[in-house]
Amino acid sequence: MIDHIVDVTQRAARLSVRYGQLIVEAADGSGCSVPLADLAVLILANAQISLTQPVLAALLEAGGVCIVCDSGCRPIGLLAPLVQHHQQTQRLAAQARAPLPVRKRLWKQIVRSKIAAQARTLEQVHGEDFGLRRLIPLVRSGDPANVEAQASQRYWRRLFADAQFRRDPDRTDQNRYLNYGYAVLRAMTARALCAAGLHPSLGIHHHRRDNPFCLADDLMEPFRPLVDRRVVELLRHYRPDAEMSPQLKADLLAFLQVRLPLEGEKRTLFDVLARAATSLADVFLKNRRRLLLPDWNHAAE
């Protein structure tokens, strides 16, 4: 399987499905087709896109997800499949009854992995971790001391070498790049969770009532620094307030090509997310105790 991401942004287009293919036909006569079985994420970001319900149904049946953006190319919606695994009922029941101690233990592992990934990113960008690795052993079950927030304060100040930078989705600087990258990562994570027979809204730690993707937001945390590092690299060629052009977005999504160390092998990000989601289902089913996450100490340069 090839995990394609199709971003329909630049021009008006009509989307249809024919013989298992997503057909994208632009108003100027150009277009492309992608096998639905190979389509991971469809991004709709143009006000003049037309499609029918069968297009979305075929995409979801094939296991893909759809991101909808507003006029400023900011992701505002995510559509994900709900039936993807033959044991889904059993897994959803196990997920729903997961006891608090298990969820706290999982959150501890996620936060420790996230801080390790942030430390590795700072080492790759600036040559040192600025004390982040020393915070990892301080994360206890459930992270009651909120070490995650302490690490983030150090991390964002150092990452862009800008003491004034704040992670604010509404700012018109490089936060827009982060928004876009995180939206794609979130969609990929939700897709992996659905494929593993889990529901993306029943979170481990995130629990806002207006968030239908709490579990996706939990599991994607250790992978966010992959987007962050790519944004740092983009700022060498683009202004922070540059237009979100198709070329810029294509350059940003290069983070998807990374290979991560997992179980002694270098695996694609899609594969790692799938294995992490499956391991989470196994924790809920009491078949294992820990999530399967990358070894950030040996992540590629």
Contacts in CASP RR format, 6 or more apart in sequence:
PFRMAT RR
TARGET T0000
AUTHOR 0000-0000-0000
METHOD contacts of the structure
MODEL  1
MIDHIVDVTQRAARLSVRYGQLIVEAADGSGCSVPLADLAVLILANAQIS
LTQPVLAALLEAGGVCIVCDSGCRPIGLLAPLVQHHQQTQRLAAQARAPL
PVRKRLWKQIVRSKIAAQARTLEQVHGEDFGLRRLIPLVRSGDPANVEAQ
ASQRYWRRLFADAQFRRDPDRTDQNRYLNYGYAVLRAMTARALCAAGLHP
SLGIHHHRRDNPFCLADDLMEPFRPLVDRRVVELLRHYRPDAEMSPQLKA
DLLAFLQVRLPLEGEKRTLFDVLARAATSLADVFLKNRRRLLLPDWNHAA
E
1 37 0 8 1.000
1 38 0 8 1.000
2 38 0 8 1.000
3 38 0 8 1.000
3 40 0 8 1.000
3 256 0 8 1.000
3 268 0 8 1.000
3 270 0 8 1.000
4 34 0 8 1.000
4 38 0 8 1.000
4 39 0 8 1.000
4 40 0 8 1.000
5 40 0 8 1.000
5 41 0 8 1.000
5 42 0 8 1.000
5 43 0 8 1.000
5 184 0 8 1.000
5 253 0 8 1.000
5 256 0 8 1.000
6 22 0 8 1.000
6 24 0 8 1.000
6 32 0 8 1.000
6 34 0 8 1.000
6 39 0 8 1.000
6 41 0 8 1.000
6 42 0 8 1.000
6 43 0 8 1.000
7 43 0 8 1.000
7 45 0 8 1.000
7 246 0 8 1.000
7 249 0 8 1.000
7 250 0 8 1.000
8 15 0 8 1.000
8 24 0 8 1.000
8 42 0 8 1.000
8 43 0 8 1.000
8 44 0 8 1.000
8 45 0 8 1.000
8 46 0 8 1.000
8 49 0 8 1.000
9 43 0 8 1.000
9 45 0 8 1.000
9 46 0 8 1.000
9 69 0 8 1.000
9 73 0 8 1.000
9 246 0 8 1.000
9 249 0 8 1.000
10 46 0 8 1.000
10 246 0 8 1.000
11 26 0 8 1.000
11 27 0 8 1.000
11 28 0 8 1.000
11 46 0 8 1.000
11 48 0 8 1.000
12 26 0 8 1.000
12 27 0 8 1.000
12 46 0 8 1.000
12 48 0 8 1.000
12 49 0 8 1.000
13 24 0 8 1.000
13 25 0 8 1.000
13 26 0 8 1.000
13 27 0 8 1.000
13 31 0 8 1.000
13 46 0 8 1.000
13 48 0 8 1.000
13 49 0 8 1.000
13 50 0 8 1.000
14 24 0 8 1.000
14 25 0 8 1.000
14 49 0 8 1.000
14 50 0 8 1.000
14 51 0 8 1.000
15 22 0 8 1.000
15 23 0 8 1.000
15 24 0 8 1.000
15 25 0 8 1.000
15 49 0 8 1.000
15 50 0 8 1.000
15 51 0 8 1.000
15 55 0 8 1.000
16 22 0 8 1.000
16 23 0 8 1.000
16 25 0 8 1.000
16 51 0 8 1.000
16 52 0 8 1.000
16 55 0 8 1.000
17 23 0 8 1.000
17 36 0 8 1.000
17 54 0 8 1.000
17 55 0 8 1.000
17 58 0 8 1.000
18 33 0 8 1.000
20 35 0 8 1.000
20 36 0 8 1.000
20 37 0 8 1.000
20 58 0 8 1.000
21 33 0 8 1.000
21 34 0 8 1.000
21 35 0 8 1.000
21 36 0 8 1.000
22 33 0 8 1.000
22 34 0 8 1.000
22 35 0 8 1.000
22 36 0 8 1.000
22 39 0 8 1.000
22 42 0 8 1.000
22 55 0 8 1.000
22 58 0 8 1.000
22 59 0 8 1.000
23 31 0 8 1.000
23 33 0 8 1.000
24 31 0 8 1.000
24 32 0 8 1.000
24 33 0 8 1.000
24 34 0 8 1.000
25 31 0 8 1.000
27 48 0 8 1.000
36 58 0 8 1.000
36 59 0 8 1.000
36 61 0 8 1.000
36 62 0 8 1.000
36 64 0 8 1.000
37 62 0 8 1.000
39 59 0 8 1.000
39 62 0 8 1.000
39 64 0 8 1.000
40 64 0 8 1.000
40 65 0 8 1.000
40 188 0 8 1.000
40 191 0 8 1.000
40 270 0 8 1.000
41 64 0 8 1.000
41 65 0 8 1.000
41 66 0 8 1.000
41 67 0 8 1.000
41 184 0 8 1.000
41 187 0 8 1.000
41 188 0 8 1.000
41 191 0 8 1.000
42 59 0 8 1.000
42 64 0 8 1.000
42 65 0 8 1.000
42 66 0 8 1.000
42 67 0 8 1.000
43 66 0 8 1.000
43 67 0 8 1.000
43 69 0 8 1.000
43 75 0 8 1.000
43 184 0 8 1.000
44 51 0 8 1.000
44 66 0 8 1.000
44 67 0 8 1.000
44 68 0 8 1.000
44 69 0 8 1.000
45 68 0 8 1.000
45 69 0 8 1.000
45 72 0 8 1.000
45 73 0 8 1.000
47 71 0 8 1.000
56 66 0 8 1.000
56 79 0 8 1.000
59 65 0 8 1.000
59 66 0 8 1.000
60 66 0 8 1.000
60 79 0 8 1.000
60 80 0 8 1.000
60 81 0 8 1.000
60 82 0 8 1.000
61 81 0 8 1.000
63 81 0 8 1.000
63 84 0 8 1.000
63 191 0 8 1.000
63 194 0 8 1.000
63 195 0 8 1.000
64 80 0 8 1.000
64 81 0 8 1.000
64 191 0 8 1.000
65 78 0 8 1.000
65 79 0 8 1.000
65 80 0 8 1.000
65 81 0 8 1.000
65 187 0 8 1.000
65 188 0 8 1.000
65 190 0 8 1.000
65 191 0 8 1.000
66 78 0 8 1.000
66 79 0 8 1.000
66 187 0 8 1.000
67 75 0 8 1.000
67 77 0 8 1.000
67 78 0 8 1.000
67 79 0 8 1.000
67 183 0 8 1.000
67 184 0 8 1.000
67 187 0 8 1.000
68 75 0 8 1.000
68 76 0 8 1.000
68 77 0 8 1.000
68 78 0 8 1.000
68 79 0 8 1.000
69 75 0 8 1.000
69 76 0 8 1.000
70 76 0 8 1.000
72 244 0 8 1.000
73 176 0 8 1.000
73 180 0 8 1.000
73 244 0 8 1.000
73 249 0 8 1.000
74 169 0 8 1.000
74 176 0 8 1.000
74 179 0 8 1.000
74 180 0 8 1.000
75 179 0 8 1.000
75 180 0 8 1.000
75 183 0 8 1.000
78 183 0 8 1.000
78 186 0 8 1.000
78 187 0 8 1.000
78 190 0 8 1.000
78 212 0 8 1.000
78 213 0 8 1.000
80 187 0 8 1.000
80 190 0 8 1.000
80 191 0 8 1.000
80 194 0 8 1.000
80 200 0 8 1.000
80 213 0 8 1.000
81 191 0 8 1.000
81 194 0 8 1.000
82 194 0 8 1.000
82 199 0 8 1.000
84 194 0 8 1.000
84 195 0 8 1.000
84 196 0 8 1.000
84 197 0 8 1.000
85 91 0 8 1.000
85 194 0 8 1.000
85 195 0 8 1.000
85 196 0 8 1.000
85 197 0 8 1.000
87 197 0 8 1.000
88 197 0 8 1.000
90 285 0 8 1.000
91 196 0 8 1.000
91 197 0 8 1.000
91 198 0 8 1.000
91 281 0 8 1.000
91 284 0 8 1.000
91 285 0 8 1.000
92 197 0 8 1.000
92 198 0 8 1.000
92 199 0 8 1.000
92 202 0 8 1.000
94 281 0 8 1.000
94 284 0 8 1.000
94 285 0 8 1.000
94 286 0 8 1.000
95 198 0 8 1.000
95 199 0 8 1.000
95 202 0 8 1.000
95 215 0 8 1.000
95 281 0 8 1.000
95 284 0 8 1.000
96 202 0 8 1.000
98 204 0 8 1.000
98 283 0 8 1.000
98 284 0 8 1.000
101 141 0 8 1.000
102 283 0 8 1.000
102 284 0 8 1.000
103 142 0 8 1.000
103 203 0 8 1.000
103 204 0 8 1.000
103 205 0 8 1.000
104 141 0 8 1.000
104 142 0 8 1.000
105 141 0 8 1.000
105 142 0 8 1.000
105 289 0 8 1.000
106 204 0 8 1.000
106 218 0 8 1.000
106 280 0 8 1.000
106 283 0 8 1.000
106 291 0 8 1.000
107 141 0 8 1.000
107 142 0 8 1.000
107 143 0 8 1.000
107 204 0 8 1.000
107 205 0 8 1.000
107 218 0 8 1.000
108 139 0 8 1.000
108 140 0 8 1.000
108 141 0 8 1.000
108 142 0 8 1.000
108 143 0 8 1.000
109 290 0 8 1.000
109 291 0 8 1.000
109 293 0 8 1.000
110 204 0 8 1.000
110 205 0 8 1.000
110 218 0 8 1.000
110 219 0 8 1.000
110 221 0 8 1.000
110 222 0 8 1.000
110 291 0 8 1.000
110 293 0 8 1.000
111 139 0 8 1.000
111 142 0 8 1.000
111 143 0 8 1.000
111 147 0 8 1.000
111 148 0 8 1.000
111 221 0 8 1.000
112 136 0 8 1.000
112 139 0 8 1.000
113 221 0 8 1.000
113 222 0 8 1.000
113 291 0 8 1.000
113 293 0 8 1.000
113 294 0 8 1.000
113 296 0 8 1.000
114 148 0 8 1.000
114 151 0 8 1.000
114 221 0 8 1.000
114 222 0 8 1.000
114 224 0 8 1.000
114 225 0 8 1.000
115 132 0 8 1.000
115 133 0 8 1.000
115 135 0 8 1.000
115 136 0 8 1.000
115 139 0 8 1.000
115 147 0 8 1.000
115 148 0 8 1.000
115 151 0 8 1.000
116 133 0 8 1.000
116 136 0 8 1.000
116 222 0 8 1.000
116 296 0 8 1.000
116 297 0 8 1.000
117 222 0 8 1.000
117 223 0 8 1.000
117 224 0 8 1.000
117 225 0 8 1.000
117 226 0 8 1.000
117 294 0 8 1.000
117 296 0 8 1.000
117 299 0 8 1.000
118 132 0 8 1.000
118 151 0 8 1.000
118 152 0 8 1.000
118 155 0 8 1.000
118 225 0 8 1.000
118 228 0 8 1.000
119 129 0 8 1.000
119 131 0 8 1.000
119 132 0 8 1.000
119 133 0 8 1.000
119 136 0 8 1.000
119 296 0 8 1.000
120 129 0 8 1.000
120 225 0 8 1.000
120 296 0 8 1.000
120 297 0 8 1.000
120 299 0 8 1.000
121 159 0 8 1.000
121 225 0 8 1.000
121 228 0 8 1.000
121 229 0 8 1.000
122 128 0 8 1.000
122 129 0 8 1.000
122 130 0 8 1.000
122 132 0 8 1.000
122 155 0 8 1.000
122 158 0 8 1.000
122 159 0 8 1.000
123 129 0 8 1.000
124 229 0 8 1.000
124 301 0 8 1.000
125 159 0 8 1.000
125 229 0 8 1.000
125 232 0 8 1.000
126 158 0 8 1.000
126 161 0 8 1.000
130 154 0 8 1.000
130 155 0 8 1.000
130 158 0 8 1.000
131 154 0 8 1.000
132 151 0 8 1.000
132 154 0 8 1.000
132 155 0 8 1.000
135 147 0 8 1.000
135 150 0 8 1.000
135 151 0 8 1.000
138 145 0 8 1.000
138 147 0 8 1.000
139 145 0 8 1.000
139 147 0 8 1.000
139 148 0 8 1.000
142 205 0 8 1.000
152 167 0 8 1.000
156 165 0 8 1.000
156 166 0 8 1.000
156 167 0 8 1.000
157 163 0 8 1.000
157 165 0 8 1.000
159 165 0 8 1.000
159 228 0 8 1.000
159 232 0 8 1.000
160 174 0 8 1.000
160 232 0 8 1.000
160 235 0 8 1.000
165 173 0 8 1.000
167 175 0 8 1.000
167 178 0 8 1.000
168 175 0 8 1.000
169 175 0 8 1.000
169 178 0 8 1.000
169 179 0 8 1.000
172 241 0 8 1.000
173 240 0 8 1.000
173 241 0 8 1.000
174 231 0 8 1.000
174 234 0 8 1.000
174 235 0 8 1.000
174 240 0 8 1.000
176 244 0 8 1.000
177 231 0 8 1.000
177 234 0 8 1.000
177 244 0 8 1.000
177 248 0 8 1.000
177 252 0 8 1.000
178 227 0 8 1.000
178 228 0 8 1.000
178 231 0 8 1.000
180 244 0 8 1.000
180 249 0 8 1.000
180 252 0 8 1.000
181 227 0 8 1.000
181 230 0 8 1.000
181 252 0 8 1.000
181 253 0 8 1.000
181 255 0 8 1.000
182 220 0 8 1.000
182 224 0 8 1.000
182 227 0 8 1.000
184 253 0 8 1.000
184 256 0 8 1.000
185 220 0 8 1.000
185 223 0 8 1.000
185 224 0 8 1.000
185 226 0 8 1.000
185 227 0 8 1.000
186 213 0 8 1.000
186 216 0 8 1.000
186 217 0 8 1.000
186 220 0 8 1.000
188 269 0 8 1.000
188 270 0 8 1.000
188 273 0 8 1.000
189 200 0 8 1.000
189 216 0 8 1.000
189 219 0 8 1.000
189 220 0 8 1.000
189 223 0 8 1.000
189 273 0 8 1.000
189 277 0 8 1.000
190 200 0 8 1.000
190 213 0 8 1.000
190 216 0 8 1.000
192 219 0 8 1.000
192 270 0 8 1.000
192 273 0 8 1.000
192 274 0 8 1.000
192 276 0 8 1.000
192 277 0 8 1.000
193 199 0 8 1.000
193 200 0 8 1.000
193 215 0 8 1.000
193 216 0 8 1.000
193 219 0 8 1.000
193 277 0 8 1.000
193 280 0 8 1.000
194 200 0 8 1.000
195 274 0 8 1.000
195 277 0 8 1.000
196 274 0 8 1.000
196 277 0 8 1.000
196 278 0 8 1.000
196 280 0 8 1.000
196 281 0 8 1.000
197 281 0 8 1.000
198 215 0 8 1.000
198 277 0 8 1.000
198 280 0 8 1.000
198 281 0 8 1.000
198 284 0 8 1.000
199 215 0 8 1.000
200 212 0 8 1.000
200 213 0 8 1.000
200 214 0 8 1.000
200 215 0 8 1.000
200 216 0 8 1.000
201 211 0 8 1.000
201 212 0 8 1.000
201 213 0 8 1.000
201 214 0 8 1.000
201 215 0 8 1.000
202 214 0 8 1.000
202 215 0 8 1.000
203 214 0 8 1.000
203 215 0 8 1.000
203 217 0 8 1.000
203 218 0 8 1.000
204 214 0 8 1.000
204 215 0 8 1.000
204 218 0 8 1.000
205 218 0 8 1.000
206 214 0 8 1.000
206 215 0 8 1.000
206 217 0 8 1.000
206 218 0 8 1.000
207 214 0 8 1.000
208 214 0 8 1.000
211 217 0 8 1.000
219 273 0 8 1.000
219 276 0 8 1.000
219 277 0 8 1.000
219 280 0 8 1.000
222 293 0 8 1.000
222 294 0 8 1.000
222 296 0 8 1.000
223 269 0 8 1.000
223 273 0 8 1.000
226 255 0 8 1.000
226 258 0 8 1.000
226 269 0 8 1.000
227 252 0 8 1.000
227 255 0 8 1.000
229 255 0 8 1.000
230 252 0 8 1.000
230 254 0 8 1.000
230 255 0 8 1.000
231 252 0 8 1.000
234 248 0 8 1.000
234 251 0 8 1.000
234 252 0 8 1.000
237 251 0 8 1.000
238 248 0 8 1.000
238 251 0 8 1.000
242 248 0 8 1.000
255 269 0 8 1.000
256 269 0 8 1.000
256 270 0 8 1.000
258 269 0 8 1.000
258 300 0 8 1.000
259 266 0 8 1.000
259 267 0 8 1.000
259 268 0 8 1.000
259 269 0 8 1.000
259 300 0 8 1.000
260 266 0 8 1.000
260 267 0 8 1.000
260 268 0 8 1.000
260 269 0 8 1.000
260 272 0 8 1.000
260 294 0 8 1.000
260 299 0 8 1.000
260 300 0 8 1.000
261 267 0 8 1.000
261 294 0 8 1.000
261 295 0 8 1.000
261 298 0 8 1.000
261 299 0 8 1.000
261 300 0 8 1.000
262 271 0 8 1.000
262 272 0 8 1.000
262 275 0 8 1.000
262 292 0 8 1.000
262 293 0 8 1.000
262 294 0 8 1.000
262 295 0 8 1.000
263 292 0 8 1.000
264 295 0 8 1.000
266 300 0 8 1.000
267 275 0 8 1.000
272 294 0 8 1.000
275 292 0 8 1.000
276 291 0 8 1.000
276 292 0 8 1.000
276 293 0 8 1.000
278 292 0 8 1.000
279 288 0 8 1.000
279 290 0 8 1.000
279 291 0 8 1.000
279 292 0 8 1.000
280 291 0 8 1.000
282 288 0 8 1.000
283 289 0 8 1.000
283 290 0 8 1.000
283 291 0 8 1.000
END
